[in-house]
Amino acid sequence: MKYMLLMQFSQVSAGFPSMDQWTQDEIAAHIAFMRDADEEIAARGKLIDGQGLATPDQARIVRAGADGGAAVITDGPYPETKEFLAGYWIVDCPTADAAYDLAAYLSTAPGPGGRPLNMPIHVQPVLDSAPVNEG
């Protein structure tokens, strides 16, 4: 079963400063942990894909124009957004518990002072087909 693990950042509940306030050594340790984690998960044959994401100021919201016309593109999420998606992994695990274990491990990425960030990781199964309506 495939699962998507979504790392979410929340200024409200983070308990640590944003990365632009970290030292270069703290940033390097965080990135090294993520790189090593990806290599370890891949070595176990569980990693399908995983990426860090750009900051929200680089994101855009896209909708189809009237009657399915040309794309309408707006800025967003907006800078005052208190939560945003920081990265993701798509993993292949035999059970939900195995995906939860990976998410807990990824949540321990180091932050300021080398302390684990305990970032929330949203775990959601990836459907391989449309759900069947049993009604």
Sine and cosine of phi, psi and omega as CSV:
sin_phi,cos_phi,sin_psi,cos_psi,sin_omega,cos_omega
0.00,0.00,0.69,-0.73,0.05,-1.00
-1.00,-0.06,0.59,-0.81,0.03,-1.00
-0.75,-0.66,0.58,-0.82,0.14,-0.99
-0.97,-0.22,0.80,-0.60,0.05,-1.00
-0.95,-0.31,0.87,-0.49,-0.07,-1.00
-0.92,-0.39,0.87,-0.49,0.03,-1.00
-1.00,0.05,0.86,-0.51,-0.04,-1.00
-0.94,-0.33,0.67,-0.75,0.09,-1.00
-0.94,-0.35,0.72,-0.70,0.03,-1.00
-0.76,-0.65,0.88,-0.47,0.06,-1.00
-0.89,0.46,-0.47,0.88,-0.05,-1.00
-0.94,0.33,-0.69,0.73,-0.12,-0.99
-0.93,-0.38,0.11,0.99,-0.11,-0.99
-0.89,0.45,-0.72,0.70,-0.03,-1.00
0.97,0.23,0.22,0.98,0.05,-1.00
-0.48,-0.88,0.38,-0.93,-0.03,-1.00
-0.95,0.32,0.35,-0.94,0.06,-1.00
-0.90,0.43,0.39,-0.92,-0.13,-0.99
-0.86,0.51,-0.43,0.90,0.01,-1.00
-0.93,0.37,-0.13,0.99,0.04,-1.00
-0.96,-0.28,0.02,1.00,0.02,-1.00
-0.99,0.15,0.38,-0.93,0.12,-0.99
-0.96,0.27,0.29,-0.96,0.04,-1.00
-0.88,0.48,-0.60,0.80,0.02,-1.00
-0.91,0.42,-0.63,0.77,0.02,-1.00
-0.91,0.41,-0.66,0.75,0.03,-1.00
-0.90,0.43,-0.70,0.71,0.00,-1.00
-0.88,0.48,-0.65,0.76,0.02,-1.00
-0.91,0.42,-0.64,0.77,0.01,-1.00
-0.90,0.44,-0.75,0.66,-0.02,-1.00
-0.91,0.42,-0.64,0.77,0.04,-1.00
-0.88,0.47,-0.66,0.75,0.04,-1.00
-0.87,0.50,-0.73,0.68,-0.03,-1.00
-0.89,0.45,-0.67,0.74,0.02,-1.00
-0.90,0.45,-0.72,0.69,0.01,-1.00
-0.90,0.44,-0.65,0.76,0.02,-1.00
-0.88,0.47,-0.70,0.71,0.03,-1.00
-0.87,0.50,-0.69,0.72,0.00,-1.00
-0.90,0.44,-0.65,0.76,0.00,-1.00
-0.92,0.40,-0.70,0.71,0.00,-1.00
-0.91,0.42,-0.64,0.77,0.05,-1.00
-0.90,0.43,-0.66,0.75,0.01,-1.00
-0.89,0.46,-0.49,0.87,0.04,-1.00
-0.99,0.12,0.00,1.00,0.03,-1.00
0.97,0.25,0.36,0.93,-0.07,-1.00
-0.96,-0.26,-0.30,0.95,-0.09,-1.00
-1.00,0.08,0.85,-0.53,0.13,-0.99
-1.00,-0.07,-0.75,0.66,0.03,-1.00
-0.28,-0.96,0.39,-0.92,0.07,-1.00
-0.23,-0.97,0.67,-0.74,-0.03,-1.00
-0.49,-0.87,0.54,-0.84,0.25,-0.97
-0.99,0.17,0.42,-0.91,-0.03,-1.00
-0.91,-0.42,0.48,-0.88,0.04,-1.00
-0.91,0.42,0.26,-0.97,0.00,-1.00
-0.92,0.40,0.39,-0.92,-0.07,-1.00
-0.84,0.53,-0.46,0.89,-0.01,-1.00
-0.92,0.40,-0.24,0.97,0.04,-1.00
-0.99,-0.14,-0.06,1.00,-0.02,-1.00
-1.00,0.10,0.40,-0.92,0.05,-1.00
-0.71,-0.70,0.50,-0.86,0.12,-0.99
-0.98,-0.21,0.77,-0.64,-0.05,-1.00
-0.82,-0.57,0.73,-0.68,0.09,-1.00
-0.72,-0.69,0.41,-0.91,0.12,-0.99
-0.95,0.32,0.61,-0.79,0.06,-1.00
-0.95,0.33,-0.04,-1.00,-0.01,-1.00
-0.78,0.62,0.70,-0.72,0.02,-1.00
0.82,0.57,0.59,0.81,0.05,-1.00
0.96,0.28,0.36,0.93,-0.04,-1.00
-0.96,0.29,-0.35,-0.94,-0.06,-1.00
-0.83,0.56,0.46,-0.89,-0.01,-1.00
-0.87,0.49,0.66,-0.75,0.14,-0.99
-0.96,-0.29,0.88,-0.47,-0.12,-0.99
-0.91,-0.41,0.79,-0.61,0.04,-1.00
-0.79,-0.62,0.40,-0.92,0.09,-1.00
-0.91,0.42,0.46,-0.89,0.09,-1.00
0.49,-0.87,0.35,-0.94,-0.12,0.99
-0.88,0.48,0.37,-0.93,-0.12,-0.99
-0.98,0.18,0.39,-0.92,-0.06,-1.00
-0.83,0.55,-0.47,0.88,0.01,-1.00
-0.98,0.21,-0.04,1.00,0.05,-1.00
-0.86,0.51,0.75,-0.66,-0.05,-1.00
-1.00,-0.02,-0.24,0.97,0.00,-1.00
-0.73,-0.68,0.59,-0.81,0.08,-1.00
-0.42,-0.91,0.30,-0.96,0.01,-1.00
-0.99,0.13,0.85,-0.53,-0.06,-1.00
-0.99,-0.11,-0.41,0.91,-0.01,-1.00
0.01,-1.00,0.10,-1.00,-0.02,-1.00
-0.48,-0.88,0.35,-0.94,0.16,-0.99
-0.69,-0.72,0.59,-0.80,0.22,-0.97
-0.92,-0.40,0.85,-0.52,-0.08,-1.00
-0.82,-0.57,0.40,-0.92,0.05,-1.00
-0.91,-0.41,0.94,-0.34,-0.06,-1.00
-0.80,-0.60,0.54,-0.84,-0.01,-1.00
-0.94,0.34,-0.43,0.90,-0.03,-1.00
-0.61,-0.79,0.31,-0.95,0.09,-1.00
-0.89,0.46,-0.61,0.79,0.01,-1.00
-0.86,0.51,-0.61,0.79,0.04,-1.00
-0.91,0.41,-0.63,0.77,0.06,-1.00
-0.91,0.41,-0.63,0.78,0.03,-1.00
-0.90,0.44,-0.64,0.77,0.03,-1.00
-0.88,0.47,-0.68,0.73,0.05,-1.00
-0.89,0.46,-0.69,0.72,0.00,-1.00
-0.88,0.48,-0.68,0.74,0.01,-1.00
-0.89,0.45,-0.66,0.75,0.04,-1.00
-0.88,0.47,-0.73,0.68,-0.01,-1.00
-0.90,0.44,-0.50,0.87,0.01,-1.00
-0.91,0.41,-0.30,0.95,-0.03,-1.00
-1.00,0.08,0.15,0.99,0.02,-1.00
-0.78,0.63,0.68,-0.74,-0.07,-1.00
-0.96,0.27,0.49,-0.87,0.06,-1.00
-0.78,-0.63,-0.54,-0.84,-0.01,-1.00
-0.82,0.57,0.72,-0.70,0.00,-1.00
0.94,0.33,0.14,0.99,-0.01,-1.00
0.98,0.19,0.03,1.00,0.00,-1.00
-0.95,0.30,0.60,-0.80,0.06,-1.00
-0.86,0.51,0.68,-0.73,-0.01,-1.00
-0.97,0.26,-0.47,0.88,-0.08,-1.00
0.80,0.60,0.68,0.73,0.03,-1.00
-0.90,0.43,0.62,-0.79,0.07,-1.00
-0.94,0.34,0.70,-0.71,0.04,-1.00
-0.88,-0.48,0.90,-0.44,0.02,-1.00
-0.99,0.15,0.82,-0.57,-0.01,-1.00
-0.93,-0.38,0.83,-0.56,-0.02,-1.00
-0.61,-0.79,0.75,-0.66,0.05,-1.00
-0.89,0.46,0.55,-0.84,0.10,-0.99
-0.99,-0.14,0.83,-0.56,0.00,-1.00
-0.97,0.26,0.68,-0.73,0.06,-1.00
-0.99,-0.15,-0.06,1.00,0.12,-0.99
-0.35,-0.94,0.23,-0.97,0.01,-1.00
-0.91,0.41,0.64,-0.77,0.05,-1.00
-0.88,0.47,0.54,-0.84,0.00,-1.00
-1.00,0.02,0.78,-0.62,0.07,-1.00
-0.99,0.14,0.91,-0.42,-0.06,-1.00
-1.00,-0.03,0.03,1.00,-0.09,-1.00
-1.00,-0.02,0.00,0.00,0.00,0.00
